[in-house]
Amino acid sequence: MSDASVPRAIAEGHRVASTTRPEFPKGTVLRILDQGYVLVRWDGDVLETAHHRDLMRIDADQ
């Protein structure tokens, strides 16, 4: 599924970090949802929905 409100800079499989919670672990985008939201599996096996504006893409090796 694709949502036009999510910038192409973030896609399924990309590694991301939270811009609003710097203490949070890094994560991987599992699915693009509606209205700019994505499903993220944070390192440590926590699943959460997050809005793309609260995430930044990071290098895969981070």
CHARMM internal coordinates of N, CA and C (Angstrom, degrees):
IC EDIT
DIST 1 N 1 CA 1.4428
DIST 1 CA 1 C 1.5231
ANGL 1 N 1 CA 1 C 108.23
DIST 1 C 2 N 1.2832
ANGL 1 CA 1 C 2 N 115.42
DIHE 1 N 1 CA 1 C 2 N 144.60
DIST 2 N 2 CA 1.4567
ANGL 1 C 2 N 2 CA 120.76
DIHE 1 CA 1 C 2 N 2 CA 179.75
DIST 2 CA 2 C 1.5139
ANGL 2 N 2 CA 2 C 109.03
DIHE 1 C 2 N 2 CA 2 C -127.24
DIST 2 C 3 N 1.3110
ANGL 2 CA 2 C 3 N 116.52
DIHE 2 N 2 CA 2 C 3 N 143.79
DIST 3 N 3 CA 1.4599
ANGL 2 C 3 N 3 CA 121.54
DIHE 2 CA 2 C 3 N 3 CA 178.08
DIST 3 CA 3 C 1.5163
ANGL 3 N 3 CA 3 C 107.09
DIHE 2 C 3 N 3 CA 3 C -127.07
DIST 3 C 4 N 1.3190
ANGL 3 CA 3 C 4 N 116.71
DIHE 3 N 3 CA 3 C 4 N 121.78
DIST 4 N 4 CA 1.4636
ANGL 3 C 4 N 4 CA 121.58
DIHE 3 CA 3 C 4 N 4 CA -176.78
DIST 4 CA 4 C 1.5186
ANGL 4 N 4 CA 4 C 112.41
DIHE 3 C 4 N 4 CA 4 C -62.76
DIST 4 C 5 N 1.3417
ANGL 4 CA 4 C 5 N 118.24
DIHE 4 N 4 CA 4 C 5 N -18.51
DIST 5 N 5 CA 1.4615
ANGL 4 C 5 N 5 CA 119.63
DIHE 4 CA 4 C 5 N 5 CA -178.87
DIST 5 CA 5 C 1.5266
ANGL 5 N 5 CA 5 C 112.74
DIHE 4 C 5 N 5 CA 5 C -81.07
DIST 5 C 6 N 1.3306
ANGL 5 CA 5 C 6 N 117.66
DIHE 5 N 5 CA 5 C 6 N -9.68
DIST 6 N 6 CA 1.4643
ANGL 5 C 6 N 6 CA 121.07
DIHE 5 CA 5 C 6 N 6 CA 175.82
DIST 6 CA 6 C 1.5149
ANGL 6 N 6 CA 6 C 107.72
DIHE 5 C 6 N 6 CA 6 C -93.97
DIST 6 C 7 N 1.3370
ANGL 6 CA 6 C 7 N 117.23
DIHE 6 N 6 CA 6 C 7 N 123.78
DIST 7 N 7 CA 1.4632
ANGL 6 C 7 N 7 CA 118.60
DIHE 6 CA 6 C 7 N 7 CA -179.13
DIST 7 CA 7 C 1.5268
ANGL 7 N 7 CA 7 C 111.68
DIHE 6 C 7 N 7 CA 7 C -61.46
DIST 7 C 8 N 1.3081
ANGL 7 CA 7 C 8 N 115.76
DIHE 7 N 7 CA 7 C 8 N 148.61
DIST 8 N 8 CA 1.4643
ANGL 7 C 8 N 8 CA 120.15
DIHE 7 CA 7 C 8 N 8 CA -179.33
DIST 8 CA 8 C 1.5258
ANGL 8 N 8 CA 8 C 112.18
DIHE 7 C 8 N 8 CA 8 C -63.62
DIST 8 C 9 N 1.3109
ANGL 8 CA 8 C 9 N 117.95
DIHE 8 N 8 CA 8 C 9 N -12.82
DIST 9 N 9 CA 1.4600
ANGL 8 C 9 N 9 CA 120.90
DIHE 8 CA 8 C 9 N 9 CA 178.84
DIST 9 CA 9 C 1.5258
ANGL 9 N 9 CA 9 C 111.38
DIHE 8 C 9 N 9 CA 9 C -67.76
DIST 9 C 10 N 1.3371
ANGL 9 CA 9 C 10 N 117.57
DIHE 9 N 9 CA 9 C 10 N -20.03
DIST 10 N 10 CA 1.4624
ANGL 9 C 10 N 10 CA 121.53
DIHE 9 CA 9 C 10 N 10 CA 178.25
DIST 10 CA 10 C 1.5192
ANGL 10 N 10 CA 10 C 108.18
DIHE 9 C 10 N 10 CA 10 C -117.89
DIST 10 C 11 N 1.3331
ANGL 10 CA 10 C 11 N 115.45
DIHE 10 N 10 CA 10 C 11 N 123.60
DIST 11 N 11 CA 1.4626
ANGL 10 C 11 N 11 CA 120.77
DIHE 10 CA 10 C 11 N 11 CA -179.46
DIST 11 CA 11 C 1.5245
ANGL 11 N 11 CA 11 C 109.26
DIHE 10 C 11 N 11 CA 11 C -139.93
DIST 11 C 12 N 1.3136
ANGL 11 CA 11 C 12 N 115.84
DIHE 11 N 11 CA 11 C 12 N 167.71
DIST 12 N 12 CA 1.4622
ANGL 11 C 12 N 12 CA 120.40
DIHE 11 CA 11 C 12 N 12 CA 177.67
DIST 12 CA 12 C 1.5238
ANGL 12 N 12 CA 12 C 109.66
DIHE 11 C 12 N 12 CA 12 C -56.22
DIST 12 C 13 N 1.3232
ANGL 12 CA 12 C 13 N 115.76
DIHE 12 N 12 CA 12 C 13 N 134.25
DIST 13 N 13 CA 1.4555
ANGL 12 C 13 N 13 CA 121.81
DIHE 12 CA 12 C 13 N 13 CA -179.98
DIST 13 CA 13 C 1.5187
ANGL 13 N 13 CA 13 C 114.25
DIHE 12 C 13 N 13 CA 13 C 94.55
DIST 13 C 14 N 1.3215
ANGL 13 CA 13 C 14 N 117.61
DIHE 13 N 13 CA 13 C 14 N -15.32
DIST 14 N 14 CA 1.4656
ANGL 13 C 14 N 14 CA 120.26
DIHE 13 CA 13 C 14 N 14 CA -179.98
DIST 14 CA 14 C 1.5216
ANGL 14 N 14 CA 14 C 111.27
DIHE 13 C 14 N 14 CA 14 C -72.47
DIST 14 C 15 N 1.3201
ANGL 14 CA 14 C 15 N 114.61
DIHE 14 N 14 CA 14 C 15 N 146.31
DIST 15 N 15 CA 1.4645
ANGL 14 C 15 N 15 CA 121.81
DIHE 14 CA 14 C 15 N 15 CA 174.11
DIST 15 CA 15 C 1.5200
ANGL 15 N 15 CA 15 C 107.65
DIHE 14 C 15 N 15 CA 15 C -84.79
DIST 15 C 16 N 1.3436
ANGL 15 CA 15 C 16 N 116.53
DIHE 15 N 15 CA 15 C 16 N 138.12
DIST 16 N 16 CA 1.4567
ANGL 15 C 16 N 16 CA 121.65
DIHE 15 CA 15 C 16 N 16 CA -177.44
DIST 16 CA 16 C 1.5220
ANGL 16 N 16 CA 16 C 110.40
DIHE 15 C 16 N 16 CA 16 C -137.72
DIST 16 C 17 N 1.3302
ANGL 16 CA 16 C 17 N 114.22
DIHE 16 N 16 CA 16 C 17 N 162.47
DIST 17 N 17 CA 1.4641
ANGL 16 C 17 N 17 CA 122.70
DIHE 16 CA 16 C 17 N 17 CA 173.11
DIST 17 CA 17 C 1.5188
ANGL 17 N 17 CA 17 C 107.24
DIHE 16 C 17 N 17 CA 17 C -132.49
DIST 17 C 18 N 1.3135
ANGL 17 CA 17 C 18 N 115.87
DIHE 17 N 17 CA 17 C 18 N 152.84
DIST 18 N 18 CA 1.4608
ANGL 17 C 18 N 18 CA 121.09
DIHE 17 CA 17 C 18 N 18 CA 178.38
DIST 18 CA 18 C 1.5203
ANGL 18 N 18 CA 18 C 109.61
DIHE 17 C 18 N 18 CA 18 C -80.65
DIST 18 C 19 N 1.3337
ANGL 18 CA 18 C 19 N 116.62
DIHE 18 N 18 CA 18 C 19 N 132.95
DIST 19 N 19 CA 1.4657
ANGL 18 C 19 N 19 CA 120.21
DIHE 18 CA 18 C 19 N 19 CA 176.95
DIST 19 CA 19 C 1.5182
ANGL 19 N 19 CA 19 C 111.20
DIHE 18 C 19 N 19 CA 19 C -86.22
DIST 19 C 20 N 1.3292
ANGL 19 CA 19 C 20 N 117.70
DIHE 19 N 19 CA 19 C 20 N -18.21
DIST 20 N 20 CA 1.4630
ANGL 19 C 20 N 20 CA 121.22
DIHE 19 CA 19 C 20 N 20 CA -177.68
DIST 20 CA 20 C 1.5192
ANGL 20 N 20 CA 20 C 112.79
DIHE 19 C 20 N 20 CA 20 C -98.94
DIST 20 C 21 N 1.3351
ANGL 20 CA 20 C 21 N 117.10
DIHE 20 N 20 CA 20 C 21 N -14.72
DIST 21 N 21 CA 1.4705
ANGL 20 C 21 N 21 CA 121.73
DIHE 20 CA 20 C 21 N 21 CA 179.90
DIST 21 CA 21 C 1.5264
ANGL 21 N 21 CA 21 C 109.13
DIHE 20 C 21 N 21 CA 21 C -133.83
DIST 21 C 22 N 1.3237
ANGL 21 CA 21 C 22 N 117.49
DIHE 21 N 21 CA 21 C 22 N 79.30
DIST 22 N 22 CA 1.4685
ANGL 21 C 22 N 22 CA 120.02
DIHE 21 CA 21 C 22 N 22 CA -175.29
DIST 22 CA 22 C 1.5269
ANGL 22 N 22 CA 22 C 113.84
DIHE 21 C 22 N 22 CA 22 C -62.37
DIST 22 C 23 N 1.3295
ANGL 22 CA 22 C 23 N 118.06
DIHE 22 N 22 CA 22 C 23 N -21.74
DIST 23 N 23 CA 1.4631
ANGL 22 C 23 N 23 CA 120.71
DIHE 22 CA 22 C 23 N 23 CA 179.80
DIST 23 CA 23 C 1.5289
ANGL 23 N 23 CA 23 C 111.81
DIHE 22 C 23 N 23 CA 23 C -78.92
DIST 23 C 24 N 1.3322
ANGL 23 CA 23 C 24 N 116.73
DIHE 23 N 23 CA 23 C 24 N -10.67
DIST 24 N 24 CA 1.4570
ANGL 23 C 24 N 24 CA 121.83
DIHE 23 CA 23 C 24 N 24 CA -177.90
DIST 24 CA 24 C 1.5222
ANGL 24 N 24 CA 24 C 109.71
DIHE 23 C 24 N 24 CA 24 C -72.66
DIST 24 C 25 N 1.3453
ANGL 24 CA 24 C 25 N 118.19
DIHE 24 N 24 CA 24 C 25 N 149.07
DIST 25 N 25 CA 1.4659
ANGL 24 C 25 N 25 CA 119.83
DIHE 24 CA 24 C 25 N 25 CA 177.87
DIST 25 CA 25 C 1.5245
ANGL 25 N 25 CA 25 C 111.30
DIHE 24 C 25 N 25 CA 25 C -68.92
DIST 25 C 26 N 1.3020
ANGL 25 CA 25 C 26 N 115.81
DIHE 25 N 25 CA 25 C 26 N 166.39
DIST 26 N 26 CA 1.4642
ANGL 25 C 26 N 26 CA 121.48
DIHE 25 CA 25 C 26 N 26 CA 174.54
DIST 26 CA 26 C 1.5273
ANGL 26 N 26 CA 26 C 108.34
DIHE 25 C 26 N 26 CA 26 C -72.51
DIST 26 C 27 N 1.3289
ANGL 26 CA 26 C 27 N 116.53
DIHE 26 N 26 CA 26 C 27 N 165.62
DIST 27 N 27 CA 1.4556
ANGL 26 C 27 N 27 CA 119.55
DIHE 26 CA 26 C 27 N 27 CA -179.01
DIST 27 CA 27 C 1.5159
ANGL 27 N 27 CA 27 C 112.32
DIHE 26 C 27 N 27 CA 27 C -149.95
DIST 27 C 28 N 1.3265
ANGL 27 CA 27 C 28 N 115.02
DIHE 27 N 27 CA 27 C 28 N 178.13
DIST 28 N 28 CA 1.4592
ANGL 27 C 28 N 28 CA 122.99
DIHE 27 CA 27 C 28 N 28 CA 179.30
DIST 28 CA 28 C 1.5223
ANGL 28 N 28 CA 28 C 108.88
DIHE 27 C 28 N 28 CA 28 C -124.81
DIST 28 C 29 N 1.3304
ANGL 28 CA 28 C 29 N 116.72
DIHE 28 N 28 CA 28 C 29 N 132.52
DIST 29 N 29 CA 1.4629
ANGL 28 C 29 N 29 CA 121.29
DIHE 28 CA 28 C 29 N 29 CA 177.56
DIST 29 CA 29 C 1.5280
ANGL 29 N 29 CA 29 C 108.25
DIHE 28 C 29 N 29 CA 29 C -73.37
DIST 29 C 30 N 1.3324
ANGL 29 CA 29 C 30 N 115.97
DIHE 29 N 29 CA 29 C 30 N 122.09
DIST 30 N 30 CA 1.4608
ANGL 29 C 30 N 30 CA 120.60
DIHE 29 CA 29 C 30 N 30 CA 179.20
DIST 30 CA 30 C 1.5150
ANGL 30 N 30 CA 30 C 112.42
DIHE 29 C 30 N 30 CA 30 C -94.34
DIST 30 C 31 N 1.3315
ANGL 30 CA 30 C 31 N 116.76
DIHE 30 N 30 CA 30 C 31 N -35.43
DIST 31 N 31 CA 1.4609
ANGL 30 C 31 N 31 CA 119.87
DIHE 30 CA 30 C 31 N 31 CA -175.83
DIST 31 CA 31 C 1.5210
ANGL 31 N 31 CA 31 C 110.00
DIHE 30 C 31 N 31 CA 31 C -155.63
DIST 31 C 32 N 1.3218
ANGL 31 CA 31 C 32 N 115.30
DIHE 31 N 31 CA 31 C 32 N 143.08
DIST 32 N 32 CA 1.4600
ANGL 31 C 32 N 32 CA 122.47
DIHE 31 CA 31 C 32 N 32 CA 172.20
DIST 32 CA 32 C 1.5296
ANGL 32 N 32 CA 32 C 106.86
DIHE 31 C 32 N 32 CA 32 C -87.57
DIST 32 C 33 N 1.3218
ANGL 32 CA 32 C 33 N 117.29
DIHE 32 N 32 CA 32 C 33 N 125.32
DIST 33 N 33 CA 1.4597
ANGL 32 C 33 N 33 CA 122.75
DIHE 32 CA 32 C 33 N 33 CA -179.85
DIST 33 CA 33 C 1.5249
ANGL 33 N 33 CA 33 C 109.71
DIHE 32 C 33 N 33 CA 33 C -105.34
DIST 33 C 34 N 1.3122
ANGL 33 CA 33 C 34 N 117.42
DIHE 33 N 33 CA 33 C 34 N -170.88
DIST 34 N 34 CA 1.4611
ANGL 33 C 34 N 34 CA 122.78
DIHE 33 CA 33 C 34 N 34 CA 179.93
DIST 34 CA 34 C 1.5224
ANGL 34 N 34 CA 34 C 112.11
DIHE 33 C 34 N 34 CA 34 C -80.59
DIST 34 C 35 N 1.3184
ANGL 34 CA 34 C 35 N 116.17
DIHE 34 N 34 CA 34 C 35 N 159.63
DIST 35 N 35 CA 1.4604
ANGL 34 C 35 N 35 CA 125.75
DIHE 34 CA 34 C 35 N 35 CA 170.96
DIST 35 CA 35 C 1.5302
ANGL 35 N 35 CA 35 C 113.75
DIHE 34 C 35 N 35 CA 35 C 56.82
DIST 35 C 36 N 1.3169
ANGL 35 CA 35 C 36 N 116.37
DIHE 35 N 35 CA 35 C 36 N 34.73
DIST 36 N 36 CA 1.4564
ANGL 35 C 36 N 36 CA 120.46
DIHE 35 CA 35 C 36 N 36 CA 174.33
DIST 36 CA 36 C 1.5148
ANGL 36 N 36 CA 36 C 115.51
DIHE 35 C 36 N 36 CA 36 C 86.74
DIST 36 C 37 N 1.3312
ANGL 36 CA 36 C 37 N 117.51
DIHE 36 N 36 CA 36 C 37 N 5.53
DIST 37 N 37 CA 1.4591
ANGL 36 C 37 N 37 CA 120.70
DIHE 36 CA 36 C 37 N 37 CA -179.26
DIST 37 CA 37 C 1.5189
ANGL 37 N 37 CA 37 C 110.83
DIHE 36 C 37 N 37 CA 37 C -95.16
DIST 37 C 38 N 1.3245
ANGL 37 CA 37 C 38 N 115.05
DIHE 37 N 37 CA 37 C 38 N 152.74
DIST 38 N 38 CA 1.4590
ANGL 37 C 38 N 38 CA 121.94
DIHE 37 CA 37 C 38 N 38 CA 176.27
DIST 38 CA 38 C 1.5243
ANGL 38 N 38 CA 38 C 108.28
DIHE 37 C 38 N 38 CA 38 C -133.33
DIST 38 C 39 N 1.3215
ANGL 38 CA 38 C 39 N 116.43
DIHE 38 N 38 CA 38 C 39 N 154.97
DIST 39 N 39 CA 1.4555
ANGL 38 C 39 N 39 CA 122.14
DIHE 38 CA 38 C 39 N 39 CA 174.39
DIST 39 CA 39 C 1.5197
ANGL 39 N 39 CA 39 C 106.97
DIHE 38 C 39 N 39 CA 39 C -97.23
DIST 39 C 40 N 1.3256
ANGL 39 CA 39 C 40 N 116.00
DIHE 39 N 39 CA 39 C 40 N 123.97
DIST 40 N 40 CA 1.4639
ANGL 39 C 40 N 40 CA 121.96
DIHE 39 CA 39 C 40 N 40 CA -176.32
DIST 40 CA 40 C 1.5245
ANGL 40 N 40 CA 40 C 109.42
DIHE 39 C 40 N 40 CA 40 C -118.25
DIST 40 C 41 N 1.3311
ANGL 40 CA 40 C 41 N 116.65
DIHE 40 N 40 CA 40 C 41 N 135.65
DIST 41 N 41 CA 1.4673
ANGL 40 C 41 N 41 CA 120.99
DIHE 40 CA 40 C 41 N 41 CA 168.23
DIST 41 CA 41 C 1.5220
ANGL 41 N 41 CA 41 C 106.02
DIHE 40 C 41 N 41 CA 41 C -101.93
DIST 41 C 42 N 1.3284
ANGL 41 CA 41 C 42 N 114.44
DIHE 41 N 41 CA 41 C 42 N 106.32
DIST 42 N 42 CA 1.4582
ANGL 41 C 42 N 42 CA 119.49
DIHE 41 CA 41 C 42 N 42 CA 178.32
DIST 42 CA 42 C 1.5178
ANGL 42 N 42 CA 42 C 108.66
DIHE 41 C 42 N 42 CA 42 C -73.54
DIST 42 C 43 N 1.3195
ANGL 42 CA 42 C 43 N 117.07
DIHE 42 N 42 CA 42 C 43 N 147.91
DIST 43 N 43 CA 1.4623
ANGL 42 C 43 N 43 CA 121.08
DIHE 42 CA 42 C 43 N 43 CA 176.39
DIST 43 CA 43 C 1.5260
ANGL 43 N 43 CA 43 C 106.92
DIHE 42 C 43 N 43 CA 43 C -56.64
DIST 43 C 44 N 1.2959
ANGL 43 CA 43 C 44 N 116.54
DIHE 43 N 43 CA 43 C 44 N 130.48
DIST 44 N 44 CA 1.4535
ANGL 43 C 44 N 44 CA 121.54
DIHE 43 CA 43 C 44 N 44 CA -172.79
DIST 44 CA 44 C 1.5218
ANGL 44 N 44 CA 44 C 110.38
DIHE 43 C 44 N 44 CA 44 C 107.67
DIST 44 C 45 N 1.3318
ANGL 44 CA 44 C 45 N 116.79
DIHE 44 N 44 CA 44 C 45 N 5.54
DIST 45 N 45 CA 1.4634
ANGL 44 C 45 N 45 CA 124.53
DIHE 44 CA 44 C 45 N 45 CA 173.51
DIST 45 CA 45 C 1.5204
ANGL 45 N 45 CA 45 C 115.34
DIHE 44 C 45 N 45 CA 45 C 66.97
DIST 45 C 46 N 1.3107
ANGL 45 CA 45 C 46 N 118.14
DIHE 45 N 45 CA 45 C 46 N 33.15
DIST 46 N 46 CA 1.4600
ANGL 45 C 46 N 46 CA 121.77
DIHE 45 CA 45 C 46 N 46 CA 173.30
DIST 46 CA 46 C 1.5223
ANGL 46 N 46 CA 46 C 108.06
DIHE 45 C 46 N 46 CA 46 C -98.50
DIST 46 C 47 N 1.3406
ANGL 46 CA 46 C 47 N 116.68
DIHE 46 N 46 CA 46 C 47 N 127.17
DIST 47 N 47 CA 1.4622
ANGL 46 C 47 N 47 CA 121.44
DIHE 46 CA 46 C 47 N 47 CA 176.18
DIST 47 CA 47 C 1.5205
ANGL 47 N 47 CA 47 C 108.89
DIHE 46 C 47 N 47 CA 47 C -96.84
DIST 47 C 48 N 1.3287
ANGL 47 CA 47 C 48 N 115.87
DIHE 47 N 47 CA 47 C 48 N 140.42
DIST 48 N 48 CA 1.4572
ANGL 47 C 48 N 48 CA 119.64
DIHE 47 CA 47 C 48 N 48 CA -179.81
DIST 48 CA 48 C 1.5223
ANGL 48 N 48 CA 48 C 108.90
DIHE 47 C 48 N 48 CA 48 C -157.19
DIST 48 C 49 N 1.3331
ANGL 48 CA 48 C 49 N 115.70
DIHE 48 N 48 CA 48 C 49 N 147.55
DIST 49 N 49 CA 1.4553
ANGL 48 C 49 N 49 CA 118.98
DIHE 48 CA 48 C 49 N 49 CA 169.12
DIST 49 CA 49 C 1.5209
ANGL 49 N 49 CA 49 C 107.44
DIHE 48 C 49 N 49 CA 49 C -89.56
DIST 49 C 50 N 1.3035
ANGL 49 CA 49 C 50 N 116.08
DIHE 49 N 49 CA 49 C 50 N 143.37
DIST 50 N 50 CA 1.4642
ANGL 49 C 50 N 50 CA 121.78
DIHE 49 CA 49 C 50 N 50 CA 179.29
DIST 50 CA 50 C 1.5197
ANGL 50 N 50 CA 50 C 107.96
DIHE 49 C 50 N 50 CA 50 C -142.95
DIST 50 C 51 N 1.3126
ANGL 50 CA 50 C 51 N 115.96
DIHE 50 N 50 CA 50 C 51 N 152.80
DIST 51 N 51 CA 1.4623
ANGL 50 C 51 N 51 CA 119.58
DIHE 50 CA 50 C 51 N 51 CA 176.96
DIST 51 CA 51 C 1.5232
ANGL 51 N 51 CA 51 C 108.19
DIHE 50 C 51 N 51 CA 51 C -86.49
DIST 51 C 52 N 1.3307
ANGL 51 CA 51 C 52 N 116.08
DIHE 51 N 51 CA 51 C 52 N 142.09
DIST 52 N 52 CA 1.4699
ANGL 51 C 52 N 52 CA 119.95
DIHE 51 CA 51 C 52 N 52 CA -175.46
DIST 52 CA 52 C 1.5203
ANGL 52 N 52 CA 52 C 112.36
DIHE 51 C 52 N 52 CA 52 C -58.65
DIST 52 C 53 N 1.3346
ANGL 52 CA 52 C 53 N 118.54
DIHE 52 N 52 CA 52 C 53 N -28.70
DIST 53 N 53 CA 1.4729
ANGL 52 C 53 N 53 CA 119.82
DIHE 52 CA 52 C 53 N 53 CA -178.57
DIST 53 CA 53 C 1.5307
ANGL 53 N 53 CA 53 C 112.01
DIHE 52 C 53 N 53 CA 53 C -69.55
DIST 53 C 54 N 1.3432
ANGL 53 CA 53 C 54 N 117.25
DIHE 53 N 53 CA 53 C 54 N -16.56
DIST 54 N 54 CA 1.4613
ANGL 53 C 54 N 54 CA 121.68
DIHE 53 CA 53 C 54 N 54 CA 178.84
DIST 54 CA 54 C 1.5212
ANGL 54 N 54 CA 54 C 112.40
DIHE 53 C 54 N 54 CA 54 C -95.81
DIST 54 C 55 N 1.3382
ANGL 54 CA 54 C 55 N 116.69
DIHE 54 N 54 CA 54 C 55 N 8.73
DIST 55 N 55 CA 1.4599
ANGL 54 C 55 N 55 CA 121.43
DIHE 54 CA 54 C 55 N 55 CA -177.43
DIST 55 CA 55 C 1.5158
ANGL 55 N 55 CA 55 C 110.69
DIHE 54 C 55 N 55 CA 55 C -124.79
DIST 55 C 56 N 1.3275
ANGL 55 CA 55 C 56 N 115.02
DIHE 55 N 55 CA 55 C 56 N 151.82
DIST 56 N 56 CA 1.4636
ANGL 55 C 56 N 56 CA 119.64
DIHE 55 CA 55 C 56 N 56 CA 170.35
DIST 56 CA 56 C 1.5201
ANGL 56 N 56 CA 56 C 107.23
DIHE 55 C 56 N 56 CA 56 C -130.35
DIST 56 C 57 N 1.3137
ANGL 56 CA 56 C 57 N 114.33
DIHE 56 N 56 CA 56 C 57 N 142.66
DIST 57 N 57 CA 1.4595
ANGL 56 C 57 N 57 CA 120.54
DIHE 56 CA 56 C 57 N 57 CA 178.54
DIST 57 CA 57 C 1.5201
ANGL 57 N 57 CA 57 C 108.68
DIHE 56 C 57 N 57 CA 57 C -74.54
DIST 57 C 58 N 1.3274
ANGL 57 CA 57 C 58 N 115.69
DIHE 57 N 57 CA 57 C 58 N 140.55
DIST 58 N 58 CA 1.4612
ANGL 57 C 58 N 58 CA 121.13
DIHE 57 CA 57 C 58 N 58 CA 177.47
DIST 58 CA 58 C 1.5210
ANGL 58 N 58 CA 58 C 108.58
DIHE 57 C 58 N 58 CA 58 C -125.50
DIST 58 C 59 N 1.3226
ANGL 58 CA 58 C 59 N 116.28
DIHE 58 N 58 CA 58 C 59 N 165.91
DIST 59 N 59 CA 1.4608
ANGL 58 C 59 N 59 CA 120.82
DIHE 58 CA 58 C 59 N 59 CA 177.23
DIST 59 CA 59 C 1.5224
ANGL 59 N 59 CA 59 C 109.61
DIHE 58 C 59 N 59 CA 59 C -64.22
DIST 59 C 60 N 1.3070
ANGL 59 CA 59 C 60 N 116.99
DIHE 59 N 59 CA 59 C 60 N 147.05
DIST 60 N 60 CA 1.4655
ANGL 59 C 60 N 60 CA 122.59
DIHE 59 CA 59 C 60 N 60 CA -177.15
DIST 60 CA 60 C 1.5224
ANGL 60 N 60 CA 60 C 112.56
DIHE 59 C 60 N 60 CA 60 C -60.88
DIST 60 C 61 N 1.3249
ANGL 60 CA 60 C 61 N 117.88
DIHE 60 N 60 CA 60 C 61 N -27.13
DIST 61 N 61 CA 1.4675
ANGL 60 C 61 N 61 CA 120.01
DIHE 60 CA 60 C 61 N 61 CA -177.75
DIST 61 CA 61 C 1.5239
ANGL 61 N 61 CA 61 C 112.95
DIHE 60 C 61 N 61 CA 61 C -85.42
DIST 61 C 62 N 1.3084
ANGL 61 CA 61 C 62 N 118.03
DIHE 61 N 61 CA 61 C 62 N 1.31
DIST 62 N 62 CA 1.4745
ANGL 61 C 62 N 62 CA 120.51
DIHE 61 CA 61 C 62 N 62 CA 178.31
DIST 62 CA 62 C 1.5038
ANGL 62 N 62 CA 62 C 110.95
DIHE 61 C 62 N 62 CA 62 C -90.97
END
COOR INIT
IC SEED 1 N 1 CA 1 C
IC BUILD
